[in-house]
Amino acid sequence: MSRPYRQVDVFTSTPYRGNPLAVVLDGSDLSDEQMQRFARWTNLSETTFVLPPTQPGADYRVRIYTPGGELPFAGHPTLGSCHAWLDHGGVPRDAQRIVQECAVGLVPIRRSAAQLAFAAPPVRRSTPLPALLAEVSQALGLKPEQIRASQRLDNGPSWLGLLLDSADTVLALTPDHSRLRELGQKVGVAALTTEPAAVQLIARSSREARAFAGHAGDALAQATPDLEVRAFAAPVGITEDPVTGSLNASLAQWLMAEGHIGTHYVAAQGTCLERAGRVLLERDADGQVWVGGQVQTCITGEVQL
């Protein structure tokens, strides 16, 4: 059966510098096995299948697959699938607020002229066991003093989040991916690019809030990153993910809650993979964290499935 298809690049203003996503815009009548086989074939970090919604209030439903299995939620597939659905002619109930249904439930997505932003699902946080932290540190080649803080993070996908001492430390990591796969542990590492002085944070909050308003398409691309992020996901078949919405969402909820960073900031991810991912994180007055970025359409066509 011929099905409409898009391949998009997420969290970038420049095509082929973000995180690619395959989107099958009609996933009806496909079995779980067929979806998984196609996701393995694309060999991208995620492939999604758009379906009619089953919950009241949803505009569409999406199933999200990695080469290794299905995910209940993921960030870059959320923005990428929404962009592809709109590009294919999808009409939401509210032009400025699309509602996506996925395994974790309903995910609101804000739409502006420049970008999309999804509401981060609730995150469950806990202190990692010392033994696990030691094993992961060894697999990453980290010394204990290079880890400023750690937390287990779960907003559908589960990550071990590590806040490191510097962006240079983050960028210099050469993990033992086979060991991380043995441990069954996905790891997200991050570091502030500058010290979070109060004056700097106030200035950035004002600037980034204007970027979120979405009137200037290049505002996010030109913003100076406040956080450098890398994501290692060997247990699901991905050694390093270029730009990871779910990880950035849970990192923001953790780092903002504990005062490590301000309530508006830009994260850079993909640097070591020669990508230029930019993710805008904002906590609104109601305490909701929004995860925003730009999406580019790279391939439009049909797929036989």
C-alpha positions in Angstrom: 0.0 0.0 0.0 1.3 3.4 -0.9 1.4 5.8 2.1 2.3 9.5 2.3 5.7 10.0 3.9 7.9 12.8 5.1 11.4 12.9 6.4 12.0 16.0 8.5 14.9 17.5 10.5 14.0 18.6 14.0 15.5 21.2 16.4 17.4 23.1 13.7 16.9 26.1 11.4 19.3 24.5 8.8 18.3 21.2 7.1 20.5 18.3 7.8 22.0 19.8 11.0 19.4 18.6 13.5 17.8 15.2 14.3 16.1 13.4 11.3 12.8 11.7 11.7 10.8 9.4 9.4 7.1 10.0 9.4 4.6 7.6 7.8 1.5 9.8 7.7 -1.0 6.9 7.4 -0.2 4.0 9.7 -3.6 2.4 9.5 -3.7 -1.4 9.3 0.0 -1.8 10.0 0.9 -4.4 12.6 3.4 -3.8 15.4 5.9 -6.0 13.5 5.5 -4.1 10.3 6.1 -0.8 12.1 9.1 -2.2 13.9 10.6 -3.6 10.7 10.3 -0.3 8.9 11.9 1.5 11.8 14.8 -0.8 11.7 15.1 -0.3 8.0 15.1 3.5 8.1 17.9 3.2 10.8 17.0 6.6 12.2 16.8 7.2 15.9 13.0 7.3 15.6 10.3 6.6 13.0 6.7 7.5 13.7 3.3 6.4 12.4 0.4 8.8 12.4 -3.1 7.3 13.1 -6.6 8.7 13.8 -7.0 9.7 17.5 -8.8 7.5 20.0 -9.0 10.0 22.9 -11.4 13.0 23.0 -9.6 16.3 22.3 -6.7 14.8 20.3 -6.0 15.9 16.8 -4.1 12.8 15.8 -2.4 9.8 17.4 1.2 8.8 16.9 3.2 5.6 17.6 7.0 6.1 18.0 9.6 3.4 17.2 13.4 3.3 17.5 15.3 0.6 15.7 15.1 -1.4 19.0 11.5 -0.9 20.1 8.5 1.3 20.7 8.6 4.4 22.9 5.7 5.8 25.0 6.9 9.3 24.3 9.8 11.2 22.7 10.4 14.8 22.0 11.9 15.2 18.6 9.3 12.8 17.1 6.5 14.9 18.8 7.6 18.1 17.1 8.6 16.4 13.8 5.3 14.4 13.5 3.3 17.5 14.3 5.1 19.5 11.6 4.7 16.7 9.0 1.0 16.3 9.9 0.4 20.0 9.4 2.5 20.0 6.2 0.4 17.2 4.8 -2.8 19.2 5.4 -3.8 18.3 8.9 -6.2 20.8 10.4 -6.2 21.1 14.2 -9.2 22.1 16.3 -7.2 25.1 17.5 -4.8 26.6 15.0 -2.3 27.7 17.7 -2.5 24.6 20.0 -2.3 21.1 18.5 -3.0 18.0 20.7 -1.1 14.9 20.0 -2.1 11.5 21.4 0.6 9.0 22.2 1.2 6.2 24.8 1.8 8.6 27.7 -1.5 10.4 26.9 -2.3 13.8 25.4 0.6 16.2 24.7 -0.3 19.8 23.9 1.9 21.5 21.2 2.1 25.3 20.9 2.4 26.7 17.3 3.9 30.0 16.3 5.2 31.5 13.1 8.7 30.3 13.8 8.5 27.0 15.7 6.6 24.4 17.6 6.9 23.7 21.4 5.5 20.7 23.3 4.4 20.7 26.9 6.8 18.4 28.8 5.0 15.5 30.4 5.4 15.1 34.2 8.8 13.7 35.1 9.5 11.2 37.9 12.8 11.9 39.6 14.8 9.9 42.0 18.4 9.6 43.4 20.4 7.0 41.5 21.9 4.1 43.4 25.6 4.7 44.1 26.6 1.4 42.5 24.9 2.3 39.2 26.4 5.8 39.3 29.8 4.3 39.7 29.4 1.9 36.9 28.1 4.5 34.5 30.8 7.0 35.5 33.4 4.3 34.7 31.8 3.6 31.3 31.9 7.3 30.5 35.4 7.8 31.8 34.4 10.3 34.4 36.0 11.1 37.7 33.7 11.6 40.7 34.6 15.2 41.1 33.5 15.9 37.5 29.9 15.1 38.4 28.1 18.1 40.1 24.7 16.4 40.4 22.8 13.3 39.2 19.2 12.2 39.0 17.2 9.4 37.5 14.6 11.0 35.2 11.6 9.3 33.7 8.9 11.1 31.5 8.2 8.0 29.4 11.7 7.3 28.4 14.0 6.8 31.3 17.4 8.5 31.6 20.2 8.8 34.1 20.9 12.6 34.1 24.3 13.9 34.9 25.2 17.5 35.4 29.0 17.8 34.8 31.6 20.4 35.7 32.1 22.0 32.3 31.0 21.9 28.6 34.5 20.8 27.7 34.1 17.7 29.9 30.8 16.9 28.1 32.3 17.3 24.6 35.4 15.3 25.4 33.5 12.1 26.5 34.2 8.9 24.6 31.9 6.4 26.2 32.2 2.7 26.3 28.8 2.1 24.5 29.0 -1.7 24.9 29.2 -1.3 28.6 26.3 1.1 28.7 24.3 -1.4 26.7 25.2 -4.2 29.2 24.0 -1.9 32.0 20.8 -1.2 30.2 21.1 2.4 31.0 20.5 5.5 28.8 22.6 8.5 29.9 22.1 12.2 29.4 25.0 14.5 30.2 24.9 18.2 30.4 26.9 21.2 31.6 26.4 24.9 31.9 28.3 26.9 29.3 28.7 29.8 31.7 28.2 30.2 35.4 24.5 31.0 36.2 25.0 34.5 37.6 21.6 36.1 38.4 22.1 39.0 36.1 22.9 36.7 33.2 19.9 34.6 33.8 17.6 37.7 33.9 18.9 38.9 30.6 18.6 35.5 29.0 15.1 35.1 30.3 14.0 38.3 28.6 15.8 37.4 25.3 14.6 33.8 25.2 11.0 34.7 26.0 11.0 37.0 23.0 12.4 34.1 20.9 9.5 31.9 22.1 7.0 34.5 20.8 8.1 33.2 17.4 8.2 36.3 15.2 11.8 36.0 14.2 12.7 32.6 12.6 16.4 32.9 13.2 16.1 34.0 16.9 16.6 30.5 18.3 19.5 29.7 15.9 21.4 32.8 16.8 20.9 32.6 20.6 24.0 31.7 22.6 23.5 28.2 24.2 23.4 28.1 28.0 23.6 24.3 28.3 25.6 21.7 26.3 23.9 18.3 26.2 24.8 14.8 24.9 22.6 11.7 24.9 23.9 8.1 24.9 21.2 5.4 24.3 23.0 2.2 23.4 20.3 0.0 25.1 17.8 1.1 22.4 20.4 0.7 19.5 21.6 4.4 19.4 25.1 5.1 20.5 24.5 8.9 20.5 21.3 10.7 19.7 21.8 14.0 17.8 19.1 16.1 19.6 16.8 14.6 22.2 13.5 16.4 23.1 12.5 14.0 25.9 15.9 14.2 27.6 16.0 18.0 27.3 12.5 18.2 28.8 13.4 16.1 31.9 16.7 17.8 32.3 14.9 21.2 32.3 12.4 20.1 34.9 15.2 18.9 37.1 17.7 21.7 36.7 15.1 24.4 36.9 13.5 22.9 40.0 16.8 22.7 41.9 18.1 26.1 40.8 20.9 24.9 38.6 19.7 27.1 35.7 17.1 29.8 35.0 13.5 29.4 33.7 14.4 30.2 30.1 17.4 28.9 28.4 18.8 27.4 25.1 20.4 24.0 25.0 22.9 22.9 22.3 23.1 19.3 21.3 24.8 17.3 18.5 28.0 19.3 18.5 30.2 16.1 18.5 28.2 14.7 15.6 28.6 17.9 13.5 25.0 18.9 14.1 23.7 22.2 15.3 20.7 21.3 17.4 19.1 24.1 19.4 16.3 23.5 22.0 14.5 26.3 23.7 13.3 25.5 27.3 10.8 27.7 29.1 8.9 27.3 32.4 5.7 29.4 32.3 3.9 31.1 35.1 1.9 27.9 35.8 5.0 25.8 36.2 4.7 24.0 32.9 7.9 23.5 31.0 7.8 23.9 27.2 10.3 22.4 24.8 10.6 24.3 21.6 12.4 24.2 18.3 12.3 24.5 14.5 11.6 21.7 12.1 12.6 21.5 8.4 11.0 19.2 5.7 13.7 17.4 3.8 12.0 14.6 1.9 8.4 14.4 0.7 7.0 11.4 -1.1 5.3 8.0 -0.6 6.4 4.7 1.0 5.2 1.2 0.1 4.1 -0.5 3.3 
